[in-house]
Amino acid sequence: MTTFSGAFLKHFAIVTMVIDHIGVVLLPDVPWLRSIGRLSFIIFCFLLAEGAVHTRNRLKYSVRLLLLALISIIPFSYAKYGVWLDFEDLNVFFVLSSSVMMLALFDLCKNKPFEYLYKLLIVILFGIVGYLVGFEYNFYGYALVACFYQFRGNQTAVFCAATAATLVALPLFKIVVESCAPINAMIYSVVEGFGLISLIFILAYNGERGKQLPKWFYYLFYPVHLGILVGIKIWLF
C-alpha cells in the first residue's frame, strides 16, 4: 500500500493552494482551478493538528502562525478583493493560529464528564467568534482541526468525522449562525466537499516527516506567492 510522508502532504497542499490562488487572482472565470484548491485546506488542517501534537511549545507555534497571518493581510486583501487592506475577511492563518489554542482547551476536557459535549461547544464557540471577527473558513476550519486531533490514529473515525463536518455540520452552522438560505448552505458544503478527496492522501499518512525544505520556506511561501500573483495581475491587467 502506498503511504505518504508529512513532507509529501505539505508539498501537495502547497501546489493545490497555488492552483486555487491562480484561479482567485488571475483566472476567476476558470472554476475548476478553485475546485482543485479545495483539497489544500483540509490537508493544512490535518497538518496543523499533527503539528500541535509534536510541537515542543504550542504558544510559540500559535504565535508564529499569528505573525504569518498578520504579514499576509496585505497580499491576501489585494489578491482577493483588489484593495490593500480589508479587515472583514481575514486569511486562513488566523483560524490555524487560534486552532492551536482551541486544542489546548480540548486537552483540559480530556477524561472529564461530558468531554465530547464540552469539545463540541468549544468548536462552536470558536466558530462563532471566528465568523464575527471575519476569519476565513471560521467554523469549518475549527471543526476539521478538531476532527483530525480528536480521532488521530483512527482512520474510520477521521473519515466519518471530516465528512460529517463538511456535509452536515458546516451547512447547519451557515443556516443557524450565518442566516444563510438552506439551499445556498448546501451548495457551499458540496463545493467544499470536493476537498474530501484529500482524505485519500491523509489516511495514507505514514507518520514520518519526510524530506522537508527549510522551515522558513513554508512560513514565507504563503505571503510571498500571493504577492507574486498580485504583481503579475497588476502588470498584466
DANOR-V932839 format. One line per field, one symbol per residue. phi: phi as a letter, one per 30 degrees, with the letter a starting at -180 (. if undefined). Layout:
# DANOR-V932839
phi->???
This chain:
# DANOR-V932839
phi->.dbbddddddddddddddeedddddcbdccdddddddddddddddddddddddcddbdddddddddddddddeddddddcbibdbbcdbceddddddddddddddeddddideieddddddddddddddddddjddigedddddedddddcejcddddddddddddcbddddddddcchddedddddedddddeddeddedddcdcicdidcdeedddddeeddddddddddddddc
